Amino acid sequence: MSEMTTNELIENRKEKLEYYKEIGINPYENGFKPNNVSRDIIKEFEQYSKEELEEKTINVSIAGRIMTKRGQGKAGFATIKDNTGEIQLYVGSANISELEFNVWKKLDIGDIVYATGEIMKTKVGAMAIRVKVLNLLTKALRPLPEKFHGLTDKEERYRRRYVDLIMNDESKNILTKRSKIIATLRNTLIEKGFLEVETPILQTMAGGAAAKPFITHHNSLDIPMYLRIATELHLKRLIVGGYDKVFEIGRLFRNEGMSIKHNPEFTTIELYEAYGDMESMMKITEELIQKLCLSVNDTLEITYQETPINLGNFKAIHMVDLIKQVTKVDFFEITDIDEANAIAKKHNIILNDHHYTVGHIINEFF
C-alpha cells in the first residue's frame, strides 16, 4: 500500500475530528491543568523498582503532545512530550472507559492529551503512566515531520520555528538558554545599580551607527520615520540627563543583507555608566560572561570548537600584542595606512572599501 499524501492525512484527521464531535467529545478541550511534568516524575521515581511502584500506587496527572504511538487490540503505548521532556503512557481498555478507549484508538501523532494514572515501569524498566483517565485536548490536523528524520530542511526549520521546537530538542534547549541569558543579564545589572529603560524604536532620524535603516511613515504627522539601528544616542542622553547607570535590552533593525547568522531584526544590550572607564567596563563584562555561563551550563569550563576554555580565568592583553604573537606584525610601530594595507595583503586579509584606517585593519587582523 502506498503511503498517504499530506492532503490525504489531513482529510483523514478531519474525519476523526468529526467523529469526536459525533460521540460528544470536544476535540479542543480546556480546563485540564496537569499537576506533574515528565522530568520531575522520572527524576523522583526512576530509582524505584517495578514492584515497589506497584505497591506504592502513586497517582499523577500530565499533559503533552503524542510523539509516538504503538499497539493494537486492547492495549497500547504512547510517548508524550511536555515542556520538560518525554514519558510513556500505557493505555489499556480494562483501565479506562469505552468512550475514552475509542478516543485513544483514533489519536494521531501530534495530538495533545491529558492523562491521569499510576506511575509504573514496563517490562524493560522504562518509566510510564498507567492511564486511568484520558482526555483529548487538541486534535492536530497536520502531521508532524517523520520521527526519525525530523525537520531537517534548514529553510523549513527557520520558516516554521514552532515545528522545529516540537521536533528538535536542541532548538528548544537553545531558546530556553537564551531566556536564561536575558534574565541573568537583567538581574545582574539591576543588582549593580543599573536602571533598565526603554528608548524609542520609531525615530525621526537614523543615528547611533552606520547602517541602512528601515523606513516607515507616520500618518498623523505625515513624516517619514525610521526603525532604530542603535540604542546608543538615547541612552547617552539619559546619562546627560542625570542618570549614572542605564541599560537597555532592545530590538534593533538594520535593512541590510541577511543569512542564517545575520538577521535584519536582532536583540542587543547596551549599558552606560557615568564616571566609569575602560577598566570598569572590562570588569562588568567579565562578571556578566561568567554569570551567564553559570546560568546555562552550571560550570565555567566549556568547549568551543574542540578547544577547552575556562571562563574563570580572564587575562587582559592588548589586541595588538596578540596579533604580534601570531603574525610577528607590530602595529604599535605602523602608523602609515599604505604600509598597513600592504601588510594586510601579504597576510591574505581581504579589505573592503570602508577599511580606511589602521585601526580597521588591526580589527581585521584580530
Protein Blocks (a to p, Z undefined) as FASTA:
>chain_A
ZZddfklmmmmmmmmmmmmmmnopafbdghiacfbdfklmmmmmmmpcfklmmmnopadd
dddddfbdcdehjbccdddddfkbccdddddfklmcfklmmmmmmpcehiacdddddddd
dfkopacdddfbdcdfbdcfbdcddfklopmblklmmmmmmlmmmmmmklmmmmmmmmmm
mmmmmmmmmmnopacddddfbdfbdehiacdddddddfklopacdddfbfklmmmmmmmn
opabdcddddddddbdddfklcfbdcddddddehiafklmmmmmmmmmmmmmmmmnopab
dceehiacdfklccdddfklmmmmmnopafklpcbfklmmmmmmmnopacdfklmbfklm
mmmmZZ
